[in-house]
Amino acid sequence: MAGESSFDVVSRVDRQEVDNALQQTAKELSQRFDFRNTGASIRWAGDYAVELEASTEDRVKAALEVFRERLVRRGVSLKALDADEPRTSGKTAKVSARLQDGLTAEQAREVAAHVRGLGMKSVKVQVQGDEVRVSSKSKDDLQRAVAALKGHDFEFAVQTVNYR
């Protein structure tokens, strides 16, 4: 008799890849002609927060676009990036952005409801903090659940990990 197999549904970003994208963006901001004399910069503002700064609102928006391009090239989903609108602070414009790490309770419920809605009787779903555990005795059902999750367009980034 086979035991139960499972996988976890999470929303995480690879912090090293984000750091690489941030470093590449900083380098490009210092070298590109259209960012000369604009004071454009990007830096960490916490573990999963980034702050961009430039002399004008247009330049800070362009810097954010450069950062987004670098994230995409490094394989980080843009759904994990939540950027505020530019705000003016003295003579500079700033944008704060956060990277999602973990599912919120509402997002976990949405993922669980989607998996339950697939109609596979053998699949069990449990919300465990900021992740969702999906388990079943049938590996085929789990593979169908993974495919359905990857095929569904959530408003947030999801990954499947710990398939056992």
CNS distance restraints for C-alpha pairs under 8 A (distance, minus, plus):
assign (resid   2 and name CA) (resid 137 and name CA) 7.00 0.50 0.50
assign (resid   3 and name CA) (resid 137 and name CA) 6.30 0.50 0.50
assign (resid   4 and name CA) (resid 135 and name CA) 6.58 0.50 0.50
assign (resid   4 and name CA) (resid 136 and name CA) 5.47 0.50 0.50
assign (resid   4 and name CA) (resid 137 and name CA) 4.42 0.50 0.50
assign (resid   4 and name CA) (resid 138 and name CA) 7.64 0.50 0.50
assign (resid   5 and name CA) (resid 135 and name CA) 5.64 0.50 0.50
assign (resid   5 and name CA) (resid 136 and name CA) 5.61 0.50 0.50
assign (resid   5 and name CA) (resid 137 and name CA) 5.87 0.50 0.50
assign (resid   5 and name CA) (resid 138 and name CA) 7.41 0.50 0.50
assign (resid   5 and name CA) (resid 139 and name CA) 6.60 0.50 0.50
assign (resid   5 and name CA) (resid 142 and name CA) 7.91 0.50 0.50
assign (resid   5 and name CA) (resid 163 and name CA) 7.42 0.50 0.50
assign (resid   5 and name CA) (resid 164 and name CA) 5.31 0.50 0.50
assign (resid   6 and name CA) (resid 133 and name CA) 6.88 0.50 0.50
assign (resid   6 and name CA) (resid 134 and name CA) 5.47 0.50 0.50
assign (resid   6 and name CA) (resid 135 and name CA) 4.03 0.50 0.50
assign (resid   6 and name CA) (resid 136 and name CA) 6.34 0.50 0.50
assign (resid   6 and name CA) (resid 142 and name CA) 7.28 0.50 0.50
assign (resid   6 and name CA) (resid 162 and name CA) 7.56 0.50 0.50
assign (resid   6 and name CA) (resid 163 and name CA) 5.73 0.50 0.50
assign (resid   6 and name CA) (resid 164 and name CA) 5.46 0.50 0.50
assign (resid   7 and name CA) (resid 133 and name CA) 5.90 0.50 0.50
assign (resid   7 and name CA) (resid 134 and name CA) 5.50 0.50 0.50
assign (resid   7 and name CA) (resid 135 and name CA) 6.55 0.50 0.50
assign (resid   7 and name CA) (resid 142 and name CA) 7.92 0.50 0.50
assign (resid   7 and name CA) (resid 160 and name CA) 6.56 0.50 0.50
assign (resid   7 and name CA) (resid 161 and name CA) 5.90 0.50 0.50
assign (resid   7 and name CA) (resid 162 and name CA) 5.14 0.50 0.50
assign (resid   7 and name CA) (resid 163 and name CA) 4.23 0.50 0.50
assign (resid   7 and name CA) (resid 164 and name CA) 6.37 0.50 0.50
assign (resid   8 and name CA) (resid 131 and name CA) 6.55 0.50 0.50
assign (resid   8 and name CA) (resid 132 and name CA) 5.51 0.50 0.50
assign (resid   8 and name CA) (resid 133 and name CA) 4.48 0.50 0.50
assign (resid   8 and name CA) (resid 134 and name CA) 6.13 0.50 0.50
assign (resid   8 and name CA) (resid 160 and name CA) 5.56 0.50 0.50
assign (resid   8 and name CA) (resid 161 and name CA) 5.24 0.50 0.50
assign (resid   8 and name CA) (resid 162 and name CA) 5.94 0.50 0.50
assign (resid   8 and name CA) (resid 163 and name CA) 7.11 0.50 0.50
assign (resid   9 and name CA) (resid 131 and name CA) 5.68 0.50 0.50
assign (resid   9 and name CA) (resid 132 and name CA) 5.01 0.50 0.50
assign (resid   9 and name CA) (resid 133 and name CA) 6.37 0.50 0.50
assign (resid   9 and name CA) (resid 134 and name CA) 7.61 0.50 0.50
assign (resid   9 and name CA) (resid 158 and name CA) 6.53 0.50 0.50
assign (resid   9 and name CA) (resid 159 and name CA) 5.69 0.50 0.50
assign (resid   9 and name CA) (resid 160 and name CA) 4.62 0.50 0.50
assign (resid   9 and name CA) (resid 161 and name CA) 6.45 0.50 0.50
assign (resid  10 and name CA) (resid 102 and name CA) 6.15 0.50 0.50
assign (resid  10 and name CA) (resid 103 and name CA) 6.40 0.50 0.50
assign (resid  10 and name CA) (resid 130 and name CA) 7.13 0.50 0.50
assign (resid  10 and name CA) (resid 131 and name CA) 4.92 0.50 0.50
assign (resid  10 and name CA) (resid 132 and name CA) 6.74 0.50 0.50
assign (resid  10 and name CA) (resid 158 and name CA) 5.58 0.50 0.50
assign (resid  10 and name CA) (resid 159 and name CA) 5.34 0.50 0.50
assign (resid  10 and name CA) (resid 160 and name CA) 6.29 0.50 0.50
assign (resid  10 and name CA) (resid 161 and name CA) 7.28 0.50 0.50
assign (resid  11 and name CA) (resid  80 and name CA) 7.84 0.50 0.50
assign (resid  11 and name CA) (resid 100 and name CA) 6.98 0.50 0.50
assign (resid  11 and name CA) (resid 101 and name CA) 5.94 0.50 0.50
assign (resid  11 and name CA) (resid 102 and name CA) 4.80 0.50 0.50
assign (resid  11 and name CA) (resid 103 and name CA) 5.59 0.50 0.50
assign (resid  11 and name CA) (resid 131 and name CA) 7.59 0.50 0.50
assign (resid  11 and name CA) (resid 156 and name CA) 7.69 0.50 0.50
assign (resid  11 and name CA) (resid 157 and name CA) 5.62 0.50 0.50
assign (resid  11 and name CA) (resid 158 and name CA) 4.63 0.50 0.50
assign (resid  11 and name CA) (resid 159 and name CA) 5.94 0.50 0.50
assign (resid  12 and name CA) (resid  80 and name CA) 7.86 0.50 0.50
assign (resid  12 and name CA) (resid 100 and name CA) 6.63 0.50 0.50
assign (resid  12 and name CA) (resid 101 and name CA) 4.78 0.50 0.50
assign (resid  12 and name CA) (resid 102 and name CA) 5.77 0.50 0.50
assign (resid  12 and name CA) (resid 157 and name CA) 7.69 0.50 0.50
assign (resid  12 and name CA) (resid 158 and name CA) 7.43 0.50 0.50
assign (resid  12 and name CA) (resid 159 and name CA) 7.37 0.50 0.50
assign (resid  13 and name CA) (resid  18 and name CA) 7.56 0.50 0.50
assign (resid  13 and name CA) (resid  76 and name CA) 6.63 0.50 0.50
assign (resid  13 and name CA) (resid  80 and name CA) 7.25 0.50 0.50
assign (resid  13 and name CA) (resid  99 and name CA) 7.48 0.50 0.50
assign (resid  13 and name CA) (resid 100 and name CA) 7.24 0.50 0.50
assign (resid  13 and name CA) (resid 101 and name CA) 6.53 0.50 0.50
assign (resid  14 and name CA) (resid  18 and name CA) 6.45 0.50 0.50
assign (resid  14 and name CA) (resid  76 and name CA) 7.46 0.50 0.50
assign (resid  15 and name CA) (resid  19 and name CA) 6.04 0.50 0.50
assign (resid  16 and name CA) (resid  20 and name CA) 6.16 0.50 0.50
assign (resid  17 and name CA) (resid  21 and name CA) 6.19 0.50 0.50
assign (resid  17 and name CA) (resid  71 and name CA) 7.70 0.50 0.50
assign (resid  17 and name CA) (resid  74 and name CA) 6.13 0.50 0.50
assign (resid  17 and name CA) (resid  75 and name CA) 7.86 0.50 0.50
assign (resid  17 and name CA) (resid  76 and name CA) 7.34 0.50 0.50
assign (resid  18 and name CA) (resid  22 and name CA) 6.09 0.50 0.50
assign (resid  18 and name CA) (resid  71 and name CA) 6.51 0.50 0.50
assign (resid  18 and name CA) (resid  74 and name CA) 7.72 0.50 0.50
assign (resid  18 and name CA) (resid  76 and name CA) 7.29 0.50 0.50
assign (resid  19 and name CA) (resid  23 and name CA) 6.17 0.50 0.50
assign (resid  20 and name CA) (resid  24 and name CA) 6.17 0.50 0.50
assign (resid  21 and name CA) (resid  25 and name CA) 6.07 0.50 0.50
assign (resid  21 and name CA) (resid  67 and name CA) 6.73 0.50 0.50
assign (resid  21 and name CA) (resid  70 and name CA) 5.06 0.50 0.50
assign (resid  21 and name CA) (resid  71 and name CA) 5.56 0.50 0.50
assign (resid  21 and name CA) (resid  74 and name CA) 6.82 0.50 0.50
assign (resid  22 and name CA) (resid  26 and name CA) 6.15 0.50 0.50
assign (resid  22 and name CA) (resid  42 and name CA) 7.08 0.50 0.50
assign (resid  22 and name CA) (resid  43 and name CA) 7.36 0.50 0.50
assign (resid  22 and name CA) (resid  67 and name CA) 6.65 0.50 0.50
assign (resid  22 and name CA) (resid  70 and name CA) 7.70 0.50 0.50
assign (resid  23 and name CA) (resid  27 and name CA) 6.22 0.50 0.50
assign (resid  24 and name CA) (resid  28 and name CA) 6.17 0.50 0.50
assign (resid  24 and name CA) (resid  70 and name CA) 7.14 0.50 0.50
assign (resid  25 and name CA) (resid  29 and name CA) 6.05 0.50 0.50
assign (resid  25 and name CA) (resid  42 and name CA) 7.44 0.50 0.50
assign (resid  25 and name CA) (resid  63 and name CA) 7.75 0.50 0.50
assign (resid  25 and name CA) (resid  66 and name CA) 6.31 0.50 0.50
assign (resid  25 and name CA) (resid  67 and name CA) 5.54 0.50 0.50
assign (resid  25 and name CA) (resid  70 and name CA) 6.82 0.50 0.50
assign (resid  26 and name CA) (resid  30 and name CA) 6.31 0.50 0.50
assign (resid  26 and name CA) (resid  41 and name CA) 6.24 0.50 0.50
assign (resid  26 and name CA) (resid  42 and name CA) 5.90 0.50 0.50
assign (resid  27 and name CA) (resid  31 and name CA) 6.31 0.50 0.50
assign (resid  28 and name CA) (resid  32 and name CA) 5.77 0.50 0.50
assign (resid  29 and name CA) (resid  35 and name CA) 5.87 0.50 0.50
assign (resid  29 and name CA) (resid  40 and name CA) 6.24 0.50 0.50
assign (resid  29 and name CA) (resid  41 and name CA) 6.70 0.50 0.50
assign (resid  29 and name CA) (resid  63 and name CA) 7.11 0.50 0.50
assign (resid  30 and name CA) (resid  35 and name CA) 7.01 0.50 0.50
assign (resid  30 and name CA) (resid  36 and name CA) 7.18 0.50 0.50
assign (resid  30 and name CA) (resid  40 and name CA) 7.58 0.50 0.50
assign (resid  30 and name CA) (resid  41 and name CA) 7.88 0.50 0.50
assign (resid  31 and name CA) (resid  35 and name CA) 7.57 0.50 0.50
assign (resid  31 and name CA) (resid  36 and name CA) 7.58 0.50 0.50
assign (resid  32 and name CA) (resid  36 and name CA) 6.72 0.50 0.50
assign (resid  35 and name CA) (resid  39 and name CA) 7.53 0.50 0.50
assign (resid  35 and name CA) (resid  40 and name CA) 6.39 0.50 0.50
assign (resid  35 and name CA) (resid  59 and name CA) 7.22 0.50 0.50
assign (resid  38 and name CA) (resid  54 and name CA) 5.67 0.50 0.50
assign (resid  38 and name CA) (resid  55 and name CA) 5.02 0.50 0.50
assign (resid  38 and name CA) (resid  56 and name CA) 7.40 0.50 0.50
assign (resid  38 and name CA) (resid  59 and name CA) 7.28 0.50 0.50
assign (resid  39 and name CA) (resid  53 and name CA) 7.23 0.50 0.50
assign (resid  39 and name CA) (resid  54 and name CA) 5.02 0.50 0.50
assign (resid  39 and name CA) (resid  55 and name CA) 5.83 0.50 0.50
assign (resid  40 and name CA) (resid  52 and name CA) 7.34 0.50 0.50
assign (resid  40 and name CA) (resid  53 and name CA) 5.44 0.50 0.50
assign (resid  40 and name CA) (resid  54 and name CA) 4.05 0.50 0.50
assign (resid  40 and name CA) (resid  55 and name CA) 6.91 0.50 0.50
assign (resid  40 and name CA) (resid  59 and name CA) 7.19 0.50 0.50
assign (resid  40 and name CA) (resid  60 and name CA) 6.84 0.50 0.50
assign (resid  40 and name CA) (resid  63 and name CA) 7.12 0.50 0.50
assign (resid  41 and name CA) (resid  52 and name CA) 5.71 0.50 0.50
assign (resid  41 and name CA) (resid  53 and name CA) 5.28 0.50 0.50
assign (resid  41 and name CA) (resid  54 and name CA) 6.47 0.50 0.50
assign (resid  41 and name CA) (resid  63 and name CA) 7.91 0.50 0.50
assign (resid  42 and name CA) (resid  50 and name CA) 7.09 0.50 0.50
assign (resid  42 and name CA) (resid  51 and name CA) 5.75 0.50 0.50
assign (resid  42 and name CA) (resid  52 and name CA) 4.40 0.50 0.50
assign (resid  42 and name CA) (resid  53 and name CA) 6.42 0.50 0.50
assign (resid  43 and name CA) (resid  50 and name CA) 5.75 0.50 0.50
assign (resid  43 and name CA) (resid  51 and name CA) 5.54 0.50 0.50
assign (resid  43 and name CA) (resid  52 and name CA) 6.64 0.50 0.50
assign (resid  44 and name CA) (resid  48 and name CA) 7.74 0.50 0.50
assign (resid  44 and name CA) (resid  49 and name CA) 6.01 0.50 0.50
assign (resid  44 and name CA) (resid  50 and name CA) 4.52 0.50 0.50
assign (resid  44 and name CA) (resid  51 and name CA) 6.27 0.50 0.50
assign (resid  45 and name CA) (resid  49 and name CA) 5.02 0.50 0.50
assign (resid  45 and name CA) (resid  50 and name CA) 5.00 0.50 0.50
assign (resid  45 and name CA) (resid  51 and name CA) 5.93 0.50 0.50
assign (resid  46 and name CA) (resid  50 and name CA) 7.17 0.50 0.50
assign (resid  48 and name CA) (resid  98 and name CA) 5.78 0.50 0.50
assign (resid  48 and name CA) (resid  99 and name CA) 5.18 0.50 0.50
assign (resid  48 and name CA) (resid 100 and name CA) 7.31 0.50 0.50
assign (resid  48 and name CA) (resid 101 and name CA) 7.56 0.50 0.50
assign (resid  49 and name CA) (resid  96 and name CA) 7.22 0.50 0.50
assign (resid  49 and name CA) (resid  97 and name CA) 5.67 0.50 0.50
assign (resid  49 and name CA) (resid  98 and name CA) 4.32 0.50 0.50
assign (resid  49 and name CA) (resid  99 and name CA) 6.14 0.50 0.50
assign (resid  50 and name CA) (resid  96 and name CA) 5.94 0.50 0.50
assign (resid  50 and name CA) (resid  97 and name CA) 5.17 0.50 0.50
assign (resid  50 and name CA) (resid  98 and name CA) 6.24 0.50 0.50
assign (resid  51 and name CA) (resid  94 and name CA) 6.99 0.50 0.50
assign (resid  51 and name CA) (resid  95 and name CA) 5.77 0.50 0.50
assign (resid  51 and name CA) (resid  96 and name CA) 4.59 0.50 0.50
assign (resid  51 and name CA) (resid  97 and name CA) 6.24 0.50 0.50
assign (resid  52 and name CA) (resid  60 and name CA) 6.52 0.50 0.50
assign (resid  52 and name CA) (resid  63 and name CA) 7.20 0.50 0.50
assign (resid  52 and name CA) (resid  64 and name CA) 7.06 0.50 0.50
assign (resid  52 and name CA) (resid  94 and name CA) 5.60 0.50 0.50
assign (resid  52 and name CA) (resid  95 and name CA) 5.17 0.50 0.50
assign (resid  52 and name CA) (resid  96 and name CA) 6.48 0.50 0.50
assign (resid  53 and name CA) (resid  60 and name CA) 5.84 0.50 0.50
assign (resid  53 and name CA) (resid  92 and name CA) 6.73 0.50 0.50
assign (resid  53 and name CA) (resid  93 and name CA) 5.75 0.50 0.50
assign (resid  53 and name CA) (resid  94 and name CA) 4.48 0.50 0.50
assign (resid  53 and name CA) (resid  95 and name CA) 6.54 0.50 0.50
assign (resid  54 and name CA) (resid  59 and name CA) 5.93 0.50 0.50
assign (resid  54 and name CA) (resid  60 and name CA) 5.06 0.50 0.50
assign (resid  54 and name CA) (resid  92 and name CA) 5.67 0.50 0.50
assign (resid  54 and name CA) (resid  93 and name CA) 5.49 0.50 0.50
assign (resid  54 and name CA) (resid  94 and name CA) 6.65 0.50 0.50
assign (resid  55 and name CA) (resid  59 and name CA) 6.95 0.50 0.50
assign (resid  55 and name CA) (resid  60 and name CA) 7.53 0.50 0.50
assign (resid  55 and name CA) (resid  91 and name CA) 6.43 0.50 0.50
assign (resid  55 and name CA) (resid  92 and name CA) 4.48 0.50 0.50
assign (resid  55 and name CA) (resid  93 and name CA) 5.86 0.50 0.50
assign (resid  56 and name CA) (resid  60 and name CA) 6.41 0.50 0.50
assign (resid  56 and name CA) (resid  92 and name CA) 6.21 0.50 0.50
assign (resid  56 and name CA) (resid  93 and name CA) 5.52 0.50 0.50
assign (resid  57 and name CA) (resid  61 and name CA) 6.23 0.50 0.50
assign (resid  57 and name CA) (resid  86 and name CA) 6.30 0.50 0.50
assign (resid  57 and name CA) (resid  87 and name CA) 7.65 0.50 0.50
assign (resid  57 and name CA) (resid  88 and name CA) 7.50 0.50 0.50
assign (resid  57 and name CA) (resid  92 and name CA) 7.98 0.50 0.50
assign (resid  57 and name CA) (resid  93 and name CA) 5.34 0.50 0.50
assign (resid  57 and name CA) (resid  94 and name CA) 7.67 0.50 0.50
assign (resid  58 and name CA) (resid  62 and name CA) 6.23 0.50 0.50
assign (resid  59 and name CA) (resid  63 and name CA) 6.12 0.50 0.50
assign (resid  60 and name CA) (resid  64 and name CA) 6.21 0.50 0.50
assign (resid  60 and name CA) (resid  86 and name CA) 7.32 0.50 0.50
assign (resid  60 and name CA) (resid  93 and name CA) 6.50 0.50 0.50
assign (resid  60 and name CA) (resid  94 and name CA) 6.62 0.50 0.50
assign (resid  60 and name CA) (resid  95 and name CA) 6.98 0.50 0.50
assign (resid  61 and name CA) (resid  65 and name CA) 6.29 0.50 0.50
assign (resid  61 and name CA) (resid  86 and name CA) 7.30 0.50 0.50
assign (resid  61 and name CA) (resid  95 and name CA) 7.96 0.50 0.50
assign (resid  62 and name CA) (resid  66 and name CA) 6.32 0.50 0.50
assign (resid  63 and name CA) (resid  67 and name CA) 6.32 0.50 0.50
assign (resid  64 and name CA) (resid  68 and name CA) 6.21 0.50 0.50
assign (resid  64 and name CA) (resid  95 and name CA) 7.93 0.50 0.50
assign (resid  65 and name CA) (resid  69 and name CA) 6.23 0.50 0.50
assign (resid  66 and name CA) (resid  70 and name CA) 6.33 0.50 0.50
assign (resid  67 and name CA) (resid  71 and name CA) 6.24 0.50 0.50
assign (resid  68 and name CA) (resid  72 and name CA) 6.29 0.50 0.50
assign (resid  68 and name CA) (resid  78 and name CA) 6.96 0.50 0.50
assign (resid  69 and name CA) (resid  73 and name CA) 6.30 0.50 0.50
assign (resid  70 and name CA) (resid  74 and name CA) 6.26 0.50 0.50
assign (resid  71 and name CA) (resid  75 and name CA) 6.34 0.50 0.50
assign (resid  71 and name CA) (resid  76 and name CA) 5.17 0.50 0.50
assign (resid  71 and name CA) (resid  77 and name CA) 7.24 0.50 0.50
assign (resid  71 and name CA) (resid  78 and name CA) 7.25 0.50 0.50
assign (resid  72 and name CA) (resid  76 and name CA) 5.48 0.50 0.50
assign (resid  72 and name CA) (resid  77 and name CA) 6.46 0.50 0.50
assign (resid  72 and name CA) (resid  78 and name CA) 6.98 0.50 0.50
assign (resid  76 and name CA) (resid  80 and name CA) 7.69 0.50 0.50
assign (resid  77 and name CA) (resid  81 and name CA) 7.61 0.50 0.50
assign (resid  77 and name CA) (resid 157 and name CA) 6.42 0.50 0.50
assign (resid  78 and name CA) (resid 157 and name CA) 7.92 0.50 0.50
assign (resid  79 and name CA) (resid 155 and name CA) 6.82 0.50 0.50
assign (resid  79 and name CA) (resid 156 and name CA) 5.07 0.50 0.50
assign (resid  79 and name CA) (resid 157 and name CA) 5.25 0.50 0.50
assign (resid  80 and name CA) (resid  99 and name CA) 5.38 0.50 0.50
assign (resid  80 and name CA) (resid 100 and name CA) 4.99 0.50 0.50
assign (resid  80 and name CA) (resid 101 and name CA) 7.92 0.50 0.50
assign (resid  80 and name CA) (resid 156 and name CA) 6.27 0.50 0.50
assign (resid  80 and name CA) (resid 157 and name CA) 5.55 0.50 0.50
assign (resid  81 and name CA) (resid  97 and name CA) 6.67 0.50 0.50
assign (resid  81 and name CA) (resid  98 and name CA) 5.82 0.50 0.50
assign (resid  81 and name CA) (resid  99 and name CA) 4.74 0.50 0.50
assign (resid  81 and name CA) (resid 100 and name CA) 6.55 0.50 0.50
assign (resid  82 and name CA) (resid  97 and name CA) 5.41 0.50 0.50
assign (resid  82 and name CA) (resid  98 and name CA) 5.18 0.50 0.50
assign (resid  82 and name CA) (resid  99 and name CA) 6.31 0.50 0.50
assign (resid  82 and name CA) (resid 100 and name CA) 7.62 0.50 0.50
assign (resid  83 and name CA) (resid  95 and name CA) 6.95 0.50 0.50
assign (resid  83 and name CA) (resid  96 and name CA) 5.91 0.50 0.50
assign (resid  83 and name CA) (resid  97 and name CA) 3.99 0.50 0.50
assign (resid  83 and name CA) (resid  98 and name CA) 6.37 0.50 0.50
assign (resid  84 and name CA) (resid  95 and name CA) 5.96 0.50 0.50
assign (resid  84 and name CA) (resid  96 and name CA) 5.60 0.50 0.50
assign (resid  84 and name CA) (resid  97 and name CA) 6.05 0.50 0.50
assign (resid  85 and name CA) (resid  95 and name CA) 6.35 0.50 0.50
assign (resid  85 and name CA) (resid  96 and name CA) 7.96 0.50 0.50
assign (resid  86 and name CA) (resid  93 and name CA) 6.28 0.50 0.50
assign (resid  86 and name CA) (resid  94 and name CA) 5.51 0.50 0.50
assign (resid  86 and name CA) (resid  95 and name CA) 4.80 0.50 0.50
assign (resid  86 and name CA) (resid  96 and name CA) 7.89 0.50 0.50
assign (resid  87 and name CA) (resid  93 and name CA) 5.50 0.50 0.50
assign (resid  87 and name CA) (resid  94 and name CA) 5.40 0.50 0.50
assign (resid  87 and name CA) (resid  95 and name CA) 6.51 0.50 0.50
assign (resid  88 and name CA) (resid  92 and name CA) 5.86 0.50 0.50
assign (resid  88 and name CA) (resid  93 and name CA) 4.31 0.50 0.50
assign (resid  88 and name CA) (resid  94 and name CA) 6.29 0.50 0.50
assign (resid  89 and name CA) (resid  93 and name CA) 5.83 0.50 0.50
assign (resid  89 and name CA) (resid  94 and name CA) 7.02 0.50 0.50
assign (resid 102 and name CA) (resid 130 and name CA) 4.98 0.50 0.50
assign (resid 102 and name CA) (resid 131 and name CA) 6.70 0.50 0.50
assign (resid 103 and name CA) (resid 107 and name CA) 5.68 0.50 0.50
assign (resid 103 and name CA) (resid 108 and name CA) 5.76 0.50 0.50
assign (resid 103 and name CA) (resid 130 and name CA) 4.62 0.50 0.50
assign (resid 103 and name CA) (resid 131 and name CA) 6.00 0.50 0.50
assign (resid 104 and name CA) (resid 108 and name CA) 6.11 0.50 0.50
assign (resid 104 and name CA) (resid 130 and name CA) 6.10 0.50 0.50
assign (resid 105 and name CA) (resid 109 and name CA) 6.25 0.50 0.50
assign (resid 105 and name CA) (resid 129 and name CA) 7.59 0.50 0.50
assign (resid 105 and name CA) (resid 130 and name CA) 6.97 0.50 0.50
assign (resid 106 and name CA) (resid 110 and name CA) 6.28 0.50 0.50
assign (resid 107 and name CA) (resid 111 and name CA) 6.26 0.50 0.50
assign (resid 108 and name CA) (resid 112 and name CA) 6.13 0.50 0.50
assign (resid 108 and name CA) (resid 127 and name CA) 6.42 0.50 0.50
assign (resid 108 and name CA) (resid 130 and name CA) 7.01 0.50 0.50
assign (resid 108 and name CA) (resid 131 and name CA) 6.57 0.50 0.50
assign (resid 108 and name CA) (resid 132 and name CA) 6.26 0.50 0.50
assign (resid 109 and name CA) (resid 113 and name CA) 5.98 0.50 0.50
assign (resid 109 and name CA) (resid 127 and name CA) 7.37 0.50 0.50
assign (resid 110 and name CA) (resid 114 and name CA) 6.18 0.50 0.50
assign (resid 111 and name CA) (resid 115 and name CA) 6.34 0.50 0.50
assign (resid 111 and name CA) (resid 132 and name CA) 7.54 0.50 0.50
assign (resid 112 and name CA) (resid 116 and name CA) 6.14 0.50 0.50
assign (resid 112 and name CA) (resid 125 and name CA) 6.13 0.50 0.50
assign (resid 112 and name CA) (resid 126 and name CA) 7.38 0.50 0.50
assign (resid 112 and name CA) (resid 127 and name CA) 7.26 0.50 0.50
assign (resid 112 and name CA) (resid 132 and name CA) 6.96 0.50 0.50
assign (resid 113 and name CA) (resid 117 and name CA) 5.93 0.50 0.50
assign (resid 114 and name CA) (resid 118 and name CA) 6.66 0.50 0.50
assign (resid 114 and name CA) (resid 149 and name CA) 7.97 0.50 0.50
assign (resid 115 and name CA) (resid 119 and name CA) 7.94 0.50 0.50
assign (resid 115 and name CA) (resid 125 and name CA) 7.44 0.50 0.50
assign (resid 115 and name CA) (resid 145 and name CA) 6.55 0.50 0.50
assign (resid 115 and name CA) (resid 148 and name CA) 7.94 0.50 0.50
assign (resid 115 and name CA) (resid 149 and name CA) 7.56 0.50 0.50
assign (resid 116 and name CA) (resid 120 and name CA) 7.25 0.50 0.50
assign (resid 116 and name CA) (resid 123 and name CA) 7.71 0.50 0.50
assign (resid 116 and name CA) (resid 124 and name CA) 7.90 0.50 0.50
assign (resid 116 and name CA) (resid 125 and name CA) 7.26 0.50 0.50
assign (resid 118 and name CA) (resid 145 and name CA) 7.64 0.50 0.50
assign (resid 120 and name CA) (resid 141 and name CA) 7.01 0.50 0.50
assign (resid 122 and name CA) (resid 136 and name CA) 5.63 0.50 0.50
assign (resid 122 and name CA) (resid 137 and name CA) 6.93 0.50 0.50
assign (resid 122 and name CA) (resid 138 and name CA) 7.11 0.50 0.50
assign (resid 122 and name CA) (resid 141 and name CA) 7.56 0.50 0.50
assign (resid 123 and name CA) (resid 134 and name CA) 6.80 0.50 0.50
assign (resid 123 and name CA) (resid 135 and name CA) 5.72 0.50 0.50
assign (resid 123 and name CA) (resid 136 and name CA) 4.71 0.50 0.50
assign (resid 123 and name CA) (resid 137 and name CA) 7.84 0.50 0.50
assign (resid 123 and name CA) (resid 141 and name CA) 6.99 0.50 0.50
assign (resid 123 and name CA) (resid 142 and name CA) 7.28 0.50 0.50
assign (resid 124 and name CA) (resid 134 and name CA) 5.72 0.50 0.50
assign (resid 124 and name CA) (resid 135 and name CA) 5.19 0.50 0.50
assign (resid 124 and name CA) (resid 136 and name CA) 6.14 0.50 0.50
assign (resid 125 and name CA) (resid 132 and name CA) 6.96 0.50 0.50
assign (resid 125 and name CA) (resid 133 and name CA) 5.80 0.50 0.50
assign (resid 125 and name CA) (resid 134 and name CA) 4.64 0.50 0.50
assign (resid 125 and name CA) (resid 135 and name CA) 6.52 0.50 0.50
assign (resid 126 and name CA) (resid 132 and name CA) 5.70 0.50 0.50
assign (resid 126 and name CA) (resid 133 and name CA) 5.16 0.50 0.50
assign (resid 126 and name CA) (resid 134 and name CA) 6.53 0.50 0.50
assign (resid 127 and name CA) (resid 131 and name CA) 6.19 0.50 0.50
assign (resid 127 and name CA) (resid 132 and name CA) 4.47 0.50 0.50
assign (resid 127 and name CA) (resid 133 and name CA) 6.30 0.50 0.50
assign (resid 128 and name CA) (resid 132 and name CA) 5.65 0.50 0.50
assign (resid 128 and name CA) (resid 133 and name CA) 6.85 0.50 0.50
assign (resid 134 and name CA) (resid 142 and name CA) 7.61 0.50 0.50
assign (resid 135 and name CA) (resid 142 and name CA) 7.13 0.50 0.50
assign (resid 136 and name CA) (resid 141 and name CA) 7.20 0.50 0.50
assign (resid 136 and name CA) (resid 142 and name CA) 6.59 0.50 0.50
assign (resid 138 and name CA) (resid 142 and name CA) 6.60 0.50 0.50
assign (resid 139 and name CA) (resid 143 and name CA) 6.17 0.50 0.50
assign (resid 140 and name CA) (resid 144 and name CA) 6.25 0.50 0.50
assign (resid 141 and name CA) (resid 145 and name CA) 6.17 0.50 0.50
assign (resid 142 and name CA) (resid 146 and name CA) 6.19 0.50 0.50
assign (resid 143 and name CA) (resid 147 and name CA) 6.19 0.50 0.50
assign (resid 144 and name CA) (resid 148 and name CA) 6.09 0.50 0.50
assign (resid 145 and name CA) (resid 149 and name CA) 6.14 0.50 0.50
assign (resid 146 and name CA) (resid 150 and name CA) 6.20 0.50 0.50
assign (resid 146 and name CA) (resid 160 and name CA) 7.12 0.50 0.50
assign (resid 147 and name CA) (resid 151 and name CA) 6.04 0.50 0.50
assign (resid 148 and name CA) (resid 152 and name CA) 6.10 0.50 0.50
assign (resid 154 and name CA) (resid 158 and name CA) 7.80 0.50 0.50
